[in-house]
């Protein structure tokens, strides 16, 4: 029997993620939850994903309305190499569910998409959060072992982009790299970075803002850990001399216990991240390495906060277009923070541009269209 798509029915989609889109731990997970919410409205979604990489609360609402959800235990071997368990679970989902399209999200998910698509004749769309081989090159500055993965990531990404029905890059600079890797491939730049119902200028903090300088991130991740050390050792003392009551607040798992200062406060994981943005006078994005779009910078701008960032922290963002965004090297951070602490602390003028350019909802129509076109090429024997 030949099964073709019924125009009146929602197509079937296998969402294959190399992270946990039901978790609330970091920006990558937040992006996944926002994507899931949008995709459920247009597809019958079966989810297969790596679970357990990050600490943090699971969002039970994320899996509501899914056709099925199958977590696979995270291991470092599964993440950095290939996971037989993830591949077998995806094969099981395909045999049970018979999807019309595979959405392969993050890193080497595109390699799984190619393997599964070749075996079962199902088109896949590859969603990359970074140009991974370039990110690994960058991370090798502090961990030389990362250099060993660069050739693997280069050829895996090139193959994934070349064979995909379409590739989604998180920024136009990343899209340009993929187009050079695989000339003629269908590559689209869609940030799809944040949930506008959660992060917006209406976030509420105290009626009188304290001089709180906020940094958000998973501090087990080397670029964030390196940035936290630089802030604690070089920037906090310099700012505290001019603003004695300033409080540098660090939100996220894995903050180094060795970093201490009277003006430093460690919050760890928090359940209400928008409230942290609402409380902050200034948000820091001090990263000097890594890849892709820095989602915390997007969230802070969406909340209308004053932001101080390195050029790397706003890579892929046209930062000249936004109010209360100061960009410079870490050496200039003390002066930029002190200036930002003089106010104003927030603005609503960034909202329309940040929403239309980076929110999952505003860009989801383009993603849904790309996925449905890929699904529409599916004609197979059941």
Secondary structure per residue as TSV (DSSP state, phi and psi in degrees):
chain	resnum	aa	ss	phi	psi
A	1	X	-	360.0	130.2
A	2	X	E	-90.8	125.3
A	3	X	E	-109.7	121.7
A	4	X	-	-114.9	166.0
A	5	X	-	-67.7	133.6
A	6	X	-	-86.1	120.2
A	7	X	T	-61.2	-25.8
A	8	X	T	-83.4	-11.3
A	9	X	S	-102.5	154.5
A	10	X	-	-76.5	130.5
A	11	X	E	-62.9	158.8
A	12	X	E	-95.5	133.1
A	13	X	E	-129.2	130.0
A	14	X	E	-96.0	115.7
A	15	X	E	-95.6	109.4
A	16	X	E	-108.8	110.9
A	17	X	E	-120.7	134.9
A	18	X	S	-92.2	30.7
A	19	X	S	-157.7	-177.2
A	20	X	-	-105.6	99.2
A	21	X	T	-77.5	4.5
A	22	X	T	-100.0	-1.5
A	23	X	B	-93.2	159.5
A	24	X	-	-114.4	24.1
A	25	X	S	-74.4	-38.3
A	26	X	S	-153.0	-175.9
A	27	X	H	-65.4	-36.7
A	28	X	H	-60.8	-45.4
A	29	X	H	-64.9	-39.6
A	30	X	H	-61.6	-40.2
A	31	X	H	-62.7	-41.9
A	32	X	H	-63.0	-41.0
A	33	X	H	-65.4	-39.8
A	34	X	H	-64.3	-40.4
A	35	X	H	-64.8	-44.3
A	36	X	H	-57.5	-44.4
A	37	X	H	-59.7	-40.2
A	38	X	H	-74.2	-41.1
A	39	X	H	-68.0	-33.7
A	40	X	H	-61.4	-25.9
A	41	X	T	-75.0	-16.3
A	42	X	T	-123.3	-15.4
A	43	X	E	-135.5	157.2
A	44	X	E	-85.3	112.9
A	45	X	E	-107.0	128.5
A	46	X	E	-110.9	127.9
A	47	X	E	-110.1	128.7
A	48	X	E	-126.6	126.5
A	49	X	E	-153.7	158.8
A	50	X	E	-82.3	128.6
A	51	X	E	-120.8	137.1
A	52	X	-	109.8	4.5
A	53	X	S	-70.0	-38.2
A	54	X	S	-114.7	144.5
A	55	X	-	-73.8	161.4
A	56	X	S	131.6	163.1
A	57	X	-	-73.4	142.8
A	58	X	B	-85.0	138.1
A	59	X	-	-91.4	103.0
A	60	X	G	-64.0	-25.8
A	61	X	G	-71.3	-19.7
A	62	X	G	-62.9	-32.6
A	63	X	G	-94.9	-4.7
A	64	X	T	-65.8	135.8
A	65	X	T	86.0	-1.8
A	66	X	-	-78.9	150.6
A	67	X	S	-65.7	-40.6
A	68	X	E	-162.5	160.1
A	69	X	E	-141.7	125.7
A	70	X	E	-131.8	97.6
A	71	X	E	-76.0	145.7
A	72	X	E	-122.3	132.4
A	73	X	E	-59.9	130.9
A	74	X	-	-72.5	133.8
A	75	X	-	-135.4	157.3
A	76	X	H	-64.4	-35.5
A	77	X	H	-64.7	-40.8
A	78	X	H	-63.2	-38.1
A	79	X	H	-77.7	-47.6
A	80	X	H	-83.5	-23.5
A	81	X	S	-111.0	-119.5
A	82	X	-	-134.0	146.0
A	83	X	-	-107.4	109.1
A	84	X	H	-58.2	-36.2
A	85	X	H	-64.7	-42.4
A	86	X	H	-65.6	-42.4
A	87	X	H	-63.8	-43.2
A	88	X	H	-66.9	-37.4
A	89	X	H	-66.8	-37.8
A	90	X	H	-66.4	-40.3
A	91	X	H	-61.9	-41.2
A	92	X	H	-62.1	-42.9
A	93	X	H	-63.2	-38.3
A	94	X	H	-66.3	-43.7
A	95	X	H	-65.8	-38.0
A	96	X	H	-78.6	-29.2
A	97	X	H	-115.1	-28.6
A	98	X	-	53.6	66.1
A	99	X	-	-69.2	158.9
A	100	X	S	-91.3	-21.2
A	101	X	E	-155.5	148.2
A	102	X	E	-107.3	130.1
A	103	X	E	-105.7	103.6
A	104	X	E	-97.5	109.7
A	105	X	E	-112.5	117.8
A	106	X	S	89.2	130.6
A	107	X	T	57.8	-124.8
A	108	X	T	-82.4	9.3
A	109	X	H	-57.8	-31.1
A	110	X	H	-63.6	-31.7
A	111	X	H	-68.6	-42.2
A	112	X	H	-61.6	-42.2
A	113	X	H	-58.1	-42.0
A	114	X	H	-65.5	-45.8
A	115	X	H	-61.5	-46.3
A	116	X	H	-70.3	-41.1
A	117	X	H	-62.9	-39.1
A	118	X	H	-67.2	-39.4
A	119	X	H	-71.3	-39.8
A	120	X	H	-109.5	-1.3
A	121	X	T	70.0	31.8
A	122	X	-	-108.9	129.5
A	123	X	-	-68.4	150.6
A	124	X	E	-130.6	149.7
A	125	X	E	-113.1	126.6
A	126	X	E	-97.8	124.7
A	127	X	E	-111.7	113.0
A	128	X	-	-106.9	132.6
A	129	X	S	-89.9	-12.5
A	130	X	S	-153.0	167.9
A	131	X	-	-88.5	100.3
A	132	X	H	-65.9	-38.3
A	133	X	H	-66.0	-32.5
A	134	X	H	-73.6	-36.0
A	135	X	H	-63.3	-43.0
A	136	X	H	-64.7	-37.1
A	137	X	H	-59.4	-42.6
A	138	X	H	-65.5	-45.0
A	139	X	H	-67.1	-21.5
A	140	X	T	-65.9	-12.0
A	141	X	T	-62.5	-31.0
A	142	X	T	-114.7	-10.1
A	143	X	-	-144.7	97.8
A	144	X	G	-62.6	-22.6
A	145	X	G	-61.7	-25.2
A	146	X	G	-62.4	-27.3
A	147	X	G	-62.6	-25.9
A	148	X	G	-65.9	-24.8
A	149	X	G	-89.5	-9.1
A	150	X	H	-61.3	-49.6
A	151	X	H	-60.7	-41.5
A	152	X	H	-59.3	-47.7
A	153	X	H	-66.2	-38.1
A	154	X	H	-59.9	-50.9
A	155	X	H	-72.8	-33.0
A	156	X	H	-64.6	-45.3
A	157	X	H	-66.9	-42.8
A	158	X	H	-60.6	-44.4
A	159	X	H	-63.9	-45.0
A	160	X	H	-61.1	-44.6
A	161	X	H	-68.4	-41.7
A	162	X	H	-63.2	-38.7
A	163	X	H	-94.3	-12.1
A	164	X	S	-71.1	149.2
A	165	X	S	-62.4	-32.3
A	166	X	E	-162.6	154.2
A	167	X	E	-121.4	135.1
A	168	X	E	-105.3	116.4
A	169	X	E	-99.6	151.5
A	170	X	S	-82.7	-12.6
A	171	X	S	-153.1	162.3
A	172	X	H	-65.5	-39.6
A	173	X	H	-58.7	-40.4
A	174	X	H	-64.8	-41.1
A	175	X	H	-60.4	-39.0
A	176	X	H	-64.0	-37.6
A	177	X	H	-63.9	-45.1
A	178	X	H	-64.1	-36.0
A	179	X	H	-66.0	-32.8
A	180	X	H	-73.4	-35.7
A	181	X	H	-64.4	-39.8
A	182	X	T	-135.2	79.4
A	183	X	T	-55.7	135.6
A	184	X	T	90.8	-11.0
A	185	X	-	-71.3	151.9
A	186	X	-	-84.1	103.8
A	187	X	E	-120.8	130.1
A	188	X	E	-124.2	139.5
A	189	X	E	-96.6	108.9
A	190	X	-	-135.2	114.8
A	191	X	-	-70.4	-48.0
A	192	X	-	46.9	50.9
A	193	X	-	-97.7	-27.7
A	194	X	B	-149.1	162.5
A	195	X	-	-94.7	111.8
A	196	X	T	-69.8	-16.7
A	197	X	T	-74.7	-20.9
A	198	X	T	-99.0	-44.8
A	199	X	S	-111.3	110.9
A	200	X	S	-162.2	171.2
A	201	X	T	-66.8	-7.6
A	202	X	T	-87.2	2.6
A	203	X	-	-58.9	139.8
A	204	X	-	-107.1	132.2
A	205	X	-	-124.2	-169.1
A	206	X	-	-59.6	153.0
A	207	X	S	-65.3	-30.0
A	208	X	S	-117.9	117.0
A	209	X	-	-75.4	132.9
A	210	X	-	-80.7	164.3
A	211	X	-	-77.4	73.4
A	212	X	E	-99.6	126.0
A	213	X	E	-108.2	121.0
A	214	X	E	-109.2	136.7
A	215	X	E	-126.7	130.6
A	216	X	E	-118.2	137.2
A	217	X	S	169.4	168.3
A	218	X	-	-87.8	107.6
A	219	X	T	-81.4	0.4
A	220	X	T	-77.8	-17.2
A	221	X	S	-80.2	123.7
A	222	X	H	-50.5	-44.7
A	223	X	H	-61.0	-38.8
A	224	X	H	-71.0	-38.3
A	225	X	H	-64.6	-43.8
A	226	X	H	-60.9	-44.4
A	227	X	H	-63.2	-41.1
A	228	X	H	-61.5	-40.8
A	229	X	H	-62.5	-43.1
A	230	X	H	-63.6	-41.8
A	231	X	I	-64.4	-46.6
A	232	X	I	-64.9	-39.9
A	233	X	I	-87.3	-34.3
A	234	X	I	-110.3	-33.3
A	235	X	I	-98.4	-44.6
A	236	X	H	-58.2	-49.8
A	237	X	H	-57.8	-39.6
A	238	X	H	-67.0	-41.6
A	239	X	H	-71.2	-40.3
A	240	X	H	-63.4	-27.7
A	241	X	H	-64.8	-31.9
A	242	X	H	-94.8	-30.0
A	243	X	-	-127.9	83.5
A	244	X	T	-60.6	-28.2
A	245	X	T	-94.5	12.2
A	246	X	-	-66.2	146.2
A	247	X	E	-125.4	118.8
A	248	X	E	-93.0	114.9
A	249	X	E	-110.5	127.3
A	250	X	E	-111.5	121.1
A	251	X	E	-114.9	123.9
A	252	X	S	139.8	163.6
A	253	X	T	-75.9	154.2
A	254	X	T	81.0	20.5
A	255	X	-	-66.3	133.5
A	256	X	-	-61.9	123.8
A	257	X	T	-65.6	-21.7
A	258	X	T	-74.2	-14.9
A	259	X	-	-90.1	112.9
A	260	X	-	-136.9	154.2
A	261	X	-	-170.5	146.7
A	262	X	T	-57.4	-25.9
A	263	X	T	-99.1	13.8
A	264	X	E	-108.7	133.6
A	265	X	E	-130.7	129.2
A	266	X	E	-108.0	117.3
A	267	X	E	-93.6	-22.0
A	268	X	E	69.1	-155.8
A	269	X	S	-72.3	137.9
A	270	X	-	-125.6	150.0
A	271	X	S	-82.8	-25.1
A	272	X	-	-119.6	81.4
A	273	X	H	-67.5	-40.8
A	274	X	H	-55.9	-35.8
A	275	X	H	-63.7	-32.9
A	276	X	H	-65.4	-42.1
A	277	X	H	-63.6	-40.1
A	278	X	H	-62.9	-32.6
A	279	X	H	-77.4	-25.7
A	280	X	-	-76.3	140.6
A	281	X	S	-82.9	-35.7
A	282	X	E	-141.4	140.5
A	283	X	E	-111.7	131.6
A	284	X	E	-99.8	140.1
A	285	X	E	-130.9	79.0
A	286	X	-	-93.8	21.3
A	287	X	-	-71.7	145.2
A	288	X	-	-119.7	0.0
A	289	X	S	-150.1	171.5
A	290	X	-	113.3	-168.8
A	291	X	-	-145.9	176.7
A	292	X	S	71.0	-169.8
A	293	X	-	-87.6	134.5
A	294	X	-	-84.5	102.5
A	295	X	H	-64.9	-30.3
A	296	X	H	-63.8	-34.1
A	297	X	H	-64.5	-41.1
A	298	X	H	-64.3	-45.7
A	299	X	H	-60.5	-44.0
A	300	X	H	-63.5	-42.7
A	301	X	H	-66.0	-37.8
A	302	X	H	-62.3	-34.9
A	303	X	T	-80.9	0.9
A	304	X	T	77.0	17.0
A	305	X	B	-81.5	156.3
A	306	X	E	-71.6	131.7
A	307	X	E	-127.2	135.0
A	308	X	E	-117.9	125.3
A	309	X	E	-143.0	153.8
A	310	X	-	-74.8	166.4
A	311	X	T	-62.2	-37.1
A	312	X	G	-63.5	-35.4
A	313	X	G	-66.3	-23.9
A	314	X	G	-118.7	25.9
A	315	X	T	-60.1	130.1
A	316	X	T	89.8	-3.5
A	317	X	S	-111.6	132.2
A	318	X	-	-78.4	82.2
A	319	X	G	-70.1	-16.0
A	320	X	G	-67.8	-15.8
A	321	X	G	-85.8	-6.4
A	322	X	S	-114.8	139.8
A	323	X	T	-75.4	154.6
A	324	X	T	56.1	28.4
A	325	X	E	-114.8	114.1
A	326	X	E	-108.9	132.2
A	327	X	E	-128.3	131.1
A	328	X	-	-175.4	177.8
A	329	X	-	-71.9	164.0
A	330	X	G	-58.2	-31.6
A	331	X	G	-60.5	-26.5
A	332	X	G	-92.6	-3.9
A	333	X	H	-59.0	-46.1
A	334	X	H	-54.4	-47.3
A	335	X	H	-65.3	-40.5
A	336	X	H	-67.5	-38.7
A	337	X	H	-67.1	-44.7
A	338	X	H	-60.6	-41.4
A	339	X	H	-64.6	-41.3
A	340	X	H	-66.0	-33.9
A	341	X	T	-69.3	-13.4
A	342	X	T	-78.7	-8.7
A	343	X	S	87.3	169.5
A	344	X	-	-69.3	158.7
A	345	X	-	-93.8	-20.7
A	346	X	B	-147.0	160.0
A	347	X	-	-150.4	147.3
A	348	X	S	-99.3	-2.1
A	349	X	T	-72.8	-18.6
A	350	X	T	-81.2	-14.2
A	351	X	H	-61.2	-53.0
A	352	X	H	-61.9	-39.9
A	353	X	H	-68.9	-44.4
A	354	X	H	-67.7	-37.7
A	355	X	H	-66.2	-48.6
A	356	X	H	-70.8	-26.2
A	357	X	H	-91.9	-32.7
A	358	X	H	-125.9	-10.6
A	359	X	B	-77.9	147.7
A	360	X	H	-63.0	-38.6
A	361	X	H	-67.1	-46.8
A	362	X	H	-68.4	-27.4
A	363	X	H	-99.8	-4.0
A	364	X	H	-66.0	-29.2
A	365	X	H	-60.1	-39.1
A	366	X	H	-67.2	-43.1
A	367	X	H	-63.0	-46.1
A	368	X	H	-60.0	-41.5
A	369	X	H	-62.4	-42.7
A	370	X	H	-63.3	-44.6
A	371	X	H	-67.1	-39.8
A	372	X	H	-68.8	-35.5
A	373	X	H	-63.5	-42.3
A	374	X	H	-63.8	-44.0
A	375	X	H	-62.8	-32.5
A	376	X	H	-69.2	-14.2
A	377	X	T	-84.7	-3.1
A	378	X	-	-86.0	116.0
A	379	X	-	-136.3	121.3
A	380	X	E	-145.9	168.7
A	381	X	E	-94.8	120.3
A	382	X	-	-83.4	360.0
